[in-house]
């Protein structure tokens, strides 16, 4: 059964019958795990093994393990610093800061791979040019060149461990103070300003990235749609202008920034896919997940499945940890 274009979550520490039913739907291709799915390394390894045993090819497993405020697995894992700390090091010592970013990324990726996670949604490419509660210390640096240098080192660390890198949130969530989990942020900057600031790391590192996640932000001077619903942003800018060839993910379509601009979850997913998303994410909303699985008119293809399979880690789960 080829991998489908939907990423879902699961309820708790082990699979329920409803979880299994959802994950066996041909439209599903991946699972994202949260803190509620983790109690210890053995438990999560067992959960992941069970998820991966459901289908062939096995479903991809993702998690948000950036460090700082956004780290889903903590007990038994290294507590990772917020990535802004590498920017602070960079201000003091430009030579050693990239190595710190590399080491943190290598630790993050290698620890996740040992329990069977395929990839973390990292690193955050957002250039924080305004004060923002939701981005804040998740941004490497407010200077695009410094951020790009640190991001490159961080990606090298992920790759050295055997994990792909997923940049987020395209084209940039760092210029708005609003949290798209809770509202629909609007960024009033023109394209040229975005192009010479927020897009810089995408241009420089496009060949190092295997995936990109979109932002639930409207860039009012550029397009009337949120980036994840916008063929301007995804096809014209990300694919054609930047030249990115990897997998494009929506952000979670149950977030307020996406809910506000769509006529239900099926409409939102269809709009995302038509705009250029390869995979749409729906989590923390079982009702929306079920509605999408029953309502999305999409036939998974071997071409999409092959593309998604490129995100899979080839590293074997380490039974000694």
TAQUI-V427691 format. One record per residue. N is the residue number from 0. RES is the residue in one small letter. PSI is psi in degrees with one decimal (none if undefined). NEAR is the number of other ideal C-beta (glycine too) atoms within 12 Angstrom. D_LAST is the distance of its C-alpha to the last C-alpha in Angstrom with 2 decimals. Layout:
n->N res->RES psi->PSI near->NEAR d_last->D_LAST
n->N res->RES psi->PSI near->NEAR d_last->D_LAST
This chain:
n->0 res->x psi->115.1 near->21 d_last->31.30
n->1 res->x psi->154.8 near->24 d_last->31.11
n->2 res->x psi->134.8 near->37 d_last->29.07
n->3 res->x psi->-179.3 near->37 d_last->31.39
n->4 res->x psi->11.6 near->43 d_last->32.12
n->5 res->x psi->134.3 near->49 d_last->30.74
n->6 res->x psi->126.1 near->47 d_last->27.44
n->7 res->x psi->170.6 near->47 d_last->27.06
n->8 res->x psi->176.8 near->39 d_last->24.89
n->9 res->x psi->163.3 near->38 d_last->24.02
n->10 res->x psi->-47.0 near->26 d_last->25.14
n->11 res->x psi->-142.4 near->20 d_last->22.37
n->12 res->x psi->-19.2 near->23 d_last->19.04
n->13 res->x psi->160.9 near->21 d_last->19.92
n->14 res->x psi->135.9 near->29 d_last->22.50
n->15 res->x psi->170.2 near->18 d_last->26.12
n->16 res->x psi->-35.3 near->12 d_last->28.83
n->17 res->x psi->-40.3 near->20 d_last->30.23
n->18 res->x psi->-49.4 near->29 d_last->26.96
n->19 res->x psi->-42.5 near->22 d_last->26.92
n->20 res->x psi->-45.6 near->20 d_last->30.61
n->21 res->x psi->-45.2 near->36 d_last->30.20
n->22 res->x psi->-19.6 near->39 d_last->27.29
n->23 res->x psi->-5.0 near->22 d_last->29.34
n->24 res->x psi->132.8 near->29 d_last->32.19
n->25 res->x psi->-19.4 near->23 d_last->32.90
n->26 res->x psi->-15.1 near->38 d_last->33.24
n->27 res->x psi->140.7 near->42 d_last->29.54
n->28 res->x psi->-12.2 near->41 d_last->27.22
n->29 res->x psi->162.4 near->45 d_last->24.27
n->30 res->x psi->135.4 near->43 d_last->22.58
n->31 res->x psi->131.9 near->44 d_last->21.88
n->32 res->x psi->152.2 near->42 d_last->19.58
n->33 res->x psi->178.8 near->27 d_last->20.57
n->34 res->x psi->-31.6 near->23 d_last->19.61
n->35 res->x psi->-15.1 near->21 d_last->21.20
n->36 res->x psi->4.8 near->36 d_last->18.65
n->37 res->x psi->126.9 near->32 d_last->15.69
n->38 res->x psi->-38.0 near->21 d_last->15.13
n->39 res->x psi->173.5 near->18 d_last->11.39
n->40 res->x psi->-43.0 near->26 d_last->8.12
n->41 res->x psi->-41.7 near->20 d_last->8.61
n->42 res->x psi->-46.8 near->23 d_last->12.23
n->43 res->x psi->-31.5 near->40 d_last->12.19
n->44 res->x psi->-40.8 near->32 d_last->10.13
n->45 res->x psi->-43.5 near->23 d_last->12.83
n->46 res->x psi->-46.6 near->38 d_last->15.52
n->47 res->x psi->-41.3 near->38 d_last->14.86
n->48 res->x psi->-41.4 near->22 d_last->14.82
n->49 res->x psi->-43.5 near->26 d_last->18.05
n->50 res->x psi->-43.8 near->36 d_last->19.61
n->51 res->x psi->-19.0 near->27 d_last->19.01
n->52 res->x psi->-8.1 near->18 d_last->20.48
n->53 res->x psi->-33.4 near->25 d_last->23.71
n->54 res->x psi->161.7 near->26 d_last->25.26
n->55 res->x psi->123.6 near->13 d_last->25.66
n->56 res->x psi->153.5 near->25 d_last->25.02
n->57 res->x psi->152.0 near->28 d_last->22.15
n->58 res->x psi->143.8 near->48 d_last->22.56
n->59 res->x psi->147.6 near->46 d_last->21.04
n->60 res->x psi->124.8 near->42 d_last->18.60
n->61 res->x psi->162.4 near->43 d_last->19.42
n->62 res->x psi->156.3 near->43 d_last->18.95
n->63 res->x psi->105.4 near->37 d_last->20.81
n->64 res->x psi->61.0 near->45 d_last->18.46
n->65 res->x psi->-34.0 near->44 d_last->21.14
n->66 res->x psi->168.3 near->39 d_last->20.65
n->67 res->x psi->-130.4 near->27 d_last->23.33
n->68 res->x psi->-22.7 near->24 d_last->24.92
n->69 res->x psi->83.8 near->32 d_last->23.09
n->70 res->x psi->108.6 near->31 d_last->19.38
n->71 res->x psi->-36.9 near->33 d_last->18.40
n->72 res->x psi->119.7 near->38 d_last->14.80
n->73 res->x psi->-59.6 near->22 d_last->14.96
n->74 res->x psi->121.1 near->16 d_last->13.41
n->75 res->x psi->-3.2 near->19 d_last->9.89
n->76 res->x psi->155.2 near->28 d_last->10.85
n->77 res->x psi->130.2 near->22 d_last->13.25
n->78 res->x psi->115.0 near->18 d_last->16.76
n->79 res->x psi->144.8 near->37 d_last->18.56
n->80 res->x psi->157.4 near->29 d_last->22.31
n->81 res->x psi->146.3 near->28 d_last->24.96
n->82 res->x psi->-18.5 near->44 d_last->25.96
n->83 res->x psi->-23.3 near->36 d_last->29.51
n->84 res->x psi->-30.0 near->26 d_last->28.37
n->85 res->x psi->-32.9 near->43 d_last->28.18
n->86 res->x psi->-37.4 near->38 d_last->31.76
n->87 res->x psi->-40.5 near->24 d_last->32.78
n->88 res->x psi->-39.9 near->29 d_last->31.40
n->89 res->x psi->-37.7 near->31 d_last->33.25
n->90 res->x psi->-28.7 near->18 d_last->36.47
n->91 res->x psi->-37.3 near->14 d_last->36.13
n->92 res->x psi->98.8 near->14 d_last->34.72
n->93 res->x psi->-18.0 near->22 d_last->34.63
n->94 res->x psi->-42.3 near->12 d_last->33.09
n->95 res->x psi->-21.3 near->18 d_last->29.85
n->96 res->x psi->-44.4 near->32 d_last->29.15
n->97 res->x psi->-35.0 near->30 d_last->27.99
n->98 res->x psi->-37.3 near->23 d_last->25.41
n->99 res->x psi->-40.9 near->30 d_last->24.01
n->100 res->x psi->-43.7 near->44 d_last->23.87
n->101 res->x psi->-47.9 near->29 d_last->22.17
n->102 res->x psi->-40.6 near->27 d_last->19.45
n->103 res->x psi->-43.0 near->41 d_last->18.81
n->104 res->x psi->-40.7 near->44 d_last->18.73
n->105 res->x psi->-42.9 near->27 d_last->16.38
n->106 res->x psi->-50.0 near->29 d_last->13.86
n->107 res->x psi->-52.1 near->43 d_last->14.51
n->108 res->x psi->-44.4 near->41 d_last->14.33
n->109 res->x psi->-36.0 near->28 d_last->11.31
n->110 res->x psi->-40.5 near->36 d_last->9.15
n->111 res->x psi->-40.5 near->47 d_last->11.03
n->112 res->x psi->-31.3 near->34 d_last->10.86
n->113 res->x psi->-18.3 near->30 d_last->7.15
n->114 res->x psi->0.4 near->40 d_last->8.21
n->115 res->x psi->1.0 near->38 d_last->11.53
n->116 res->x psi->137.0 near->47 d_last->13.92
n->117 res->x psi->-43.3 near->44 d_last->16.64
n->118 res->x psi->153.9 near->47 d_last->18.26
n->119 res->x psi->144.4 near->49 d_last->19.11
n->120 res->x psi->83.8 near->49 d_last->22.83
n->121 res->x psi->153.7 near->46 d_last->23.18
n->122 res->x psi->168.1 near->54 d_last->24.98
n->123 res->x psi->118.3 near->50 d_last->28.04
n->124 res->x psi->-5.4 near->52 d_last->31.14
n->125 res->x psi->131.1 near->47 d_last->33.57
n->126 res->x psi->107.6 near->44 d_last->36.07
n->127 res->x psi->95.7 near->35 d_last->36.86
n->128 res->x psi->-8.5 near->27 d_last->40.62
n->129 res->x psi->163.1 near->25 d_last->41.38
n->130 res->x psi->126.2 near->16 d_last->39.93
n->131 res->x psi->124.7 near->30 d_last->37.55
n->132 res->x psi->-36.3 near->20 d_last->35.48
n->133 res->x psi->-33.8 near->34 d_last->33.26
n->134 res->x psi->-68.5 near->41 d_last->32.62
n->135 res->x psi->-121.1 near->26 d_last->33.38
n->136 res->x psi->10.2 near->29 d_last->30.52
n->137 res->x psi->-15.2 near->38 d_last->28.56
n->138 res->x psi->136.1 near->44 d_last->31.04
n->139 res->x psi->-39.5 near->52 d_last->30.40
n->140 res->x psi->154.6 near->40 d_last->34.10
n->141 res->x psi->-11.7 near->29 d_last->37.59
n->142 res->x psi->122.6 near->24 d_last->38.82
n->143 res->x psi->-37.4 near->34 d_last->38.05
n->144 res->x psi->-42.6 near->22 d_last->37.98
n->145 res->x psi->-44.2 near->31 d_last->35.62
n->146 res->x psi->-42.5 near->43 d_last->33.34
n->147 res->x psi->-41.6 near->33 d_last->33.42
n->148 res->x psi->-43.3 near->30 d_last->32.51
n->149 res->x psi->-39.6 near->44 d_last->29.49
n->150 res->x psi->-40.1 near->46 d_last->28.45
n->151 res->x psi->-42.4 near->33 d_last->28.73
n->152 res->x psi->-40.9 near->39 d_last->26.42
n->153 res->x psi->-45.0 near->51 d_last->23.86
n->154 res->x psi->-40.1 near->43 d_last->24.07
n->155 res->x psi->-38.4 near->26 d_last->23.74
n->156 res->x psi->-42.6 near->35 d_last->20.40
n->157 res->x psi->-46.2 near->45 d_last->19.17
n->158 res->x psi->-38.6 near->28 d_last->20.66
n->159 res->x psi->-32.0 near->22 d_last->19.22
n->160 res->x psi->-18.3 near->32 d_last->15.66
n->161 res->x psi->16.7 near->27 d_last->16.98
n->162 res->x psi->144.5 near->40 d_last->17.96
n->163 res->x psi->165.2 near->39 d_last->21.54
n->164 res->x psi->137.3 near->41 d_last->23.46
n->165 res->x psi->112.7 near->47 d_last->25.55
n->166 res->x psi->142.5 near->52 d_last->28.38
n->167 res->x psi->153.2 near->47 d_last->29.96
n->168 res->x psi->111.5 near->51 d_last->32.55
n->169 res->x psi->139.0 near->48 d_last->35.22
n->170 res->x psi->-3.1 near->47 d_last->37.86
n->171 res->x psi->127.3 near->47 d_last->36.90
n->172 res->x psi->5.8 near->46 d_last->36.46
n->173 res->x psi->-5.5 near->43 d_last->37.18
n->174 res->x psi->9.0 near->36 d_last->40.95
n->175 res->x psi->146.5 near->38 d_last->41.21
n->176 res->x psi->-23.1 near->22 d_last->40.64
n->177 res->x psi->150.2 near->28 d_last->40.25
n->178 res->x psi->115.0 near->24 d_last->36.96
n->179 res->x psi->-8.3 near->40 d_last->36.98
n->180 res->x psi->-30.2 near->28 d_last->34.94
n->181 res->x psi->-18.2 near->17 d_last->38.11
n->182 res->x psi->-178.3 near->23 d_last->41.00
n->183 res->x psi->97.9 near->28 d_last->42.24
n->184 res->x psi->146.7 near->38 d_last->42.29
n->185 res->x psi->130.2 near->28 d_last->45.05
n->186 res->x psi->118.6 near->39 d_last->45.01
n->187 res->x psi->7.5 near->17 d_last->48.59
n->188 res->x psi->148.4 near->27 d_last->47.99
n->189 res->x psi->168.1 near->17 d_last->49.62
n->190 res->x psi->-40.6 near->24 d_last->47.87
n->191 res->x psi->-38.7 near->13 d_last->48.78
n->192 res->x psi->-42.1 near->22 d_last->47.10
n->193 res->x psi->-39.3 near->38 d_last->43.90
n->194 res->x psi->-35.3 near->24 d_last->44.14
n->195 res->x psi->3.3 near->19 d_last->44.37
n->196 res->x psi->-78.9 near->33 d_last->41.71
n->197 res->x psi->-33.6 near->46 d_last->39.08
n->198 res->x psi->-9.8 near->39 d_last->39.12
n->199 res->x psi->-50.9 near->33 d_last->38.84
n->200 res->x psi->-28.1 near->43 d_last->35.05
n->201 res->x psi->-43.8 near->40 d_last->35.28
n->202 res->x psi->-46.2 near->29 d_last->38.02
n->203 res->x psi->-32.7 near->25 d_last->36.25
n->204 res->x psi->13.8 near->35 d_last->32.74
n->205 res->x psi->-34.4 near->31 d_last->33.60
n->206 res->x psi->-11.4 near->18 d_last->32.52
n->207 res->x psi->-16.7 near->31 d_last->29.07
n->208 res->x psi->137.2 near->40 d_last->28.40
n->209 res->x psi->-17.5 near->36 d_last->27.31
n->210 res->x psi->159.2 near->44 d_last->28.17
n->211 res->x psi->135.7 near->47 d_last->30.36
n->212 res->x psi->139.6 near->50 d_last->30.64
n->213 res->x psi->163.9 near->52 d_last->34.17
n->214 res->x psi->140.1 near->51 d_last->35.70
n->215 res->x psi->66.1 near->45 d_last->37.69
n->216 res->x psi->140.9 near->49 d_last->40.42
n->217 res->x psi->127.4 near->35 d_last->44.04
n->218 res->x psi->93.6 near->38 d_last->45.42
n->219 res->x psi->-27.7 near->20 d_last->49.01
n->220 res->x psi->-6.9 near->18 d_last->50.73
n->221 res->x psi->-39.8 near->29 d_last->48.86
n->222 res->x psi->147.0 near->29 d_last->48.34
n->223 res->x psi->-9.7 near->16 d_last->49.02
n->224 res->x psi->154.9 near->32 d_last->45.67
n->225 res->x psi->154.2 near->45 d_last->42.17
n->226 res->x psi->-39.5 near->51 d_last->40.25
n->227 res->x psi->-12.7 near->50 d_last->38.17
n->228 res->x psi->8.1 near->41 d_last->41.47
n->229 res->x psi->114.8 near->33 d_last->43.28
n->230 res->x psi->-24.2 near->25 d_last->44.04
n->231 res->x psi->-51.3 near->26 d_last->45.57
n->232 res->x psi->-41.3 near->45 d_last->42.27
n->233 res->x psi->-41.9 near->37 d_last->40.04
n->234 res->x psi->-51.0 near->21 d_last->42.40
n->235 res->x psi->-45.3 near->21 d_last->44.99
n->236 res->x psi->-59.6 near->34 d_last->42.91
n->237 res->x psi->-47.0 near->40 d_last->39.24
n->238 res->x psi->-53.6 near->25 d_last->39.97
n->239 res->x psi->-47.3 near->16 d_last->43.37
n->240 res->x psi->-49.8 near->21 d_last->43.77
n->241 res->x psi->-38.5 near->32 d_last->40.23
n->242 res->x psi->24.2 near->19 d_last->39.47
n->243 res->x psi->134.2 near->36 d_last->35.99
n->244 res->x psi->-0.2 near->19 d_last->35.07
n->245 res->x psi->-157.6 near->32 d_last->31.59
n->246 res->x psi->134.3 near->44 d_last->30.65
n->247 res->x psi->124.5 near->45 d_last->32.41
n->248 res->x psi->143.4 near->46 d_last->30.92
n->249 res->x psi->161.4 near->51 d_last->33.00
n->250 res->x psi->176.8 near->43 d_last->31.69
n->251 res->x psi->119.7 near->41 d_last->31.45
n->252 res->x psi->-4.8 near->48 d_last->34.89
n->253 res->x psi->1.4 near->34 d_last->34.98
n->254 res->x psi->152.8 near->39 d_last->35.24
n->255 res->x psi->-34.8 near->26 d_last->38.76
n->256 res->x psi->-27.3 near->37 d_last->39.41
n->257 res->x psi->-36.9 near->45 d_last->39.26
n->258 res->x psi->-39.6 near->28 d_last->40.78
n->259 res->x psi->-25.7 near->25 d_last->43.86
n->260 res->x psi->15.0 near->30 d_last->44.85
n->261 res->x psi->160.4 near->31 d_last->44.35
n->262 res->x psi->61.7 near->15 d_last->46.13
n->263 res->x psi->166.8 near->22 d_last->43.15
n->264 res->x psi->-36.0 near->35 d_last->39.68
n->265 res->x psi->-45.1 near->27 d_last->40.98
n->266 res->x psi->-42.4 near->24 d_last->43.39
n->267 res->x psi->-44.0 near->41 d_last->40.73
n->268 res->x psi->-43.2 near->41 d_last->38.39
n->269 res->x psi->-40.5 near->25 d_last->41.35
n->270 res->x psi->-41.1 near->30 d_last->42.53
n->271 res->x psi->-46.2 near->44 d_last->39.12
n->272 res->x psi->-41.7 near->34 d_last->38.87
n->273 res->x psi->-33.5 near->24 d_last->42.52
n->274 res->x psi->-21.8 near->33 d_last->41.98
n->275 res->x psi->0.9 near->34 d_last->39.23
n->276 res->x psi->136.4 near->41 d_last->35.87
n->277 res->x psi->-32.7 near->47 d_last->33.72
n->278 res->x psi->134.6 near->47 d_last->31.48
n->279 res->x psi->145.2 near->49 d_last->32.38
n->280 res->x psi->131.6 near->47 d_last->30.09
n->281 res->x psi->120.1 near->43 d_last->31.11
n->282 res->x psi->165.5 near->37 d_last->29.08
n->283 res->x psi->26.4 near->24 d_last->29.77
n->284 res->x psi->80.0 near->24 d_last->32.91
n->285 res->x psi->-34.6 near->23 d_last->32.71
n->286 res->x psi->-43.9 near->17 d_last->36.48
n->287 res->x psi->-39.1 near->33 d_last->36.44
n->288 res->x psi->-47.9 near->38 d_last->33.65
n->289 res->x psi->-39.5 near->23 d_last->35.77
n->290 res->x psi->-41.6 near->23 d_last->38.89
n->291 res->x psi->-43.5 near->39 d_last->37.39
n->292 res->x psi->-32.2 near->30 d_last->36.07
n->293 res->x psi->-18.9 near->17 d_last->39.52
n->294 res->x psi->-17.5 near->23 d_last->41.55
n->295 res->x psi->124.8 near->33 d_last->40.15
n->296 res->x psi->93.7 near->16 d_last->42.22
n->297 res->x psi->131.3 near->28 d_last->39.89
n->298 res->x psi->110.9 near->16 d_last->39.20
n->299 res->x psi->142.6 near->28 d_last->35.78
n->300 res->x psi->158.3 near->19 d_last->36.33
n->301 res->x psi->-30.2 near->15 d_last->34.58
n->302 res->x psi->-47.2 near->15 d_last->35.25
n->303 res->x psi->-43.7 near->29 d_last->33.32
n->304 res->x psi->-41.8 near->32 d_last->30.49
n->305 res->x psi->-44.0 near->18 d_last->30.28
n->306 res->x psi->-44.5 near->27 d_last->30.28
n->307 res->x psi->-35.6 near->37 d_last->27.48
n->308 res->x psi->-20.1 near->26 d_last->25.39
n->309 res->x psi->-14.9 near->24 d_last->25.54
n->310 res->x psi->-7.6 near->40 d_last->23.13
n->311 res->x psi->137.6 near->32 d_last->20.37
n->312 res->x psi->139.7 near->33 d_last->17.39
n->313 res->x psi->-2.3 near->14 d_last->17.51
n->314 res->x psi->132.4 near->24 d_last->13.90
n->315 res->x psi->141.8 near->14 d_last->12.09
n->316 res->x psi->130.7 near->27 d_last->9.10
n->317 res->x psi->112.9 near->18 d_last->6.11
n->318 res->x psi->-5.1 near->13 d_last->5.60
n->319 res->x psi->-7.3 near->9 d_last->3.80
n->320 res->x psi->none near->19 d_last->0.00
